[in-house]
Amino acid sequence: MPKTVDHDQRRRELAAAVQRVIARDGVAEVSIRTVAAESGWSSGALRHYFATRDELLVFACEQVIEQVTARIRAMPMDGSAHDVARRVLLETMPADPERHTEAAIAFGFLALGLGDPKIAQVQRLMFGSMFELCLQVVAILAPDADATRLQGSARRLHAMVDGLTVHVLAGHLTADEMVAELDAFLAGF
């Protein structure tokens, strides 16, 4: 009897292998070969699912977006507006090893997206999703703000979150310093 294969599950397993390679070795080391070795698959079997490194990276980034979105949707929204905003934003920032890896995957797309329209499309999805999240957070923090103020505040919050994330990824700030800066920014609302 032929074995039933859950192709979606296999793709998720490969995305997890990409995340492990990035966590251990960095985005530059992701290749069909390194992910095949990490997953215990042959390169040929992996190519059945992803023909190129870019396809593999795109899928891994999409998985990160889904993971973060699912975590945020599952969060309790109790507590003060500042507490909720802080918890939600920290789900997207490199405050621990798992989120550091997710951020490394997401921001690894910045340079790659400049030369590849498919990667740029995922990059726009990532940035659009983050902006929408920031817009929702600002609406929680400033419920009486008009649309113009909400948009401007969300853009500033998005830039601040992304900037702090990049500083942690570059080793310029520690996760604790990032959290302190986030807290200081949110105190201004």
Residue pairs with C-beta under 8 A, 6 or more apart in sequence:
7 49
10 49
11 49
11 59
12 63
13 39
14 35
14 39
14 41
14 46
14 49
14 50
14 56
14 59
15 59
15 60
15 63
16 63
17 35
17 38
17 39
18 30
18 35
18 38
18 56
18 57
18 59
18 60
18 105
19 60
19 63
19 64
19 101
19 102
19 105
20 38
21 29
21 30
21 34
21 35
21 38
22 29
22 30
22 60
22 101
22 104
22 105
22 108
23 97
23 100
23 101
23 104
25 34
26 104
27 57
27 104
27 105
27 108
30 53
30 56
30 57
30 60
31 53
32 43
32 46
32 47
32 50
32 52
32 53
32 56
33 43
35 46
35 56
36 42
36 43
36 45
36 46
39 46
46 56
50 56
50 59
54 112
54 116
54 118
54 119
55 118
57 105
57 108
57 109
57 112
57 119
58 118
58 119
58 122
60 105
61 105
61 106
61 109
61 122
61 123
61 126
62 122
62 125
64 102
64 105
64 106
65 106
65 125
65 126
65 129
67 102
68 91
68 92
68 102
69 129
71 91
72 88
72 91
72 92
72 133
75 87
75 88
75 91
77 84
78 84
79 87
81 140
81 141
81 143
81 189
82 141
82 186
82 187
82 189
84 140
85 137
85 140
85 141
85 186
85 189
86 182
86 183
86 186
88 133
88 136
88 137
89 133
89 137
89 157
89 161
89 182
89 186
90 99
90 179
90 182
91 99
92 99
92 103
92 130
92 133
92 161
92 165
93 99
93 103
93 161
93 164
93 165
93 168
93 178
93 182
94 100
94 102
94 103
94 104
94 165
94 168
94 169
94 175
94 178
95 175
95 178
95 179
96 175
100 168
100 169
100 175
103 165
103 168
103 169
104 169
106 126
107 165
107 166
107 169
109 119
109 122
109 123
109 126
110 123
112 119
113 119
113 120
113 122
113 123
114 120
127 158
130 158
130 161
130 162
131 154
131 155
131 158
134 154
134 155
134 157
134 158
134 161
135 150
135 151
135 154
137 154
137 157
138 145
138 150
138 153
138 154
138 157
138 189
139 145
139 150
141 153
141 186
141 189
142 149
142 150
142 153
142 189
145 153
153 189
157 185
160 181
160 182
160 185
161 182
164 173
164 178
164 181
164 182
165 178
167 173
167 178
168 174
168 175
168 178
173 181
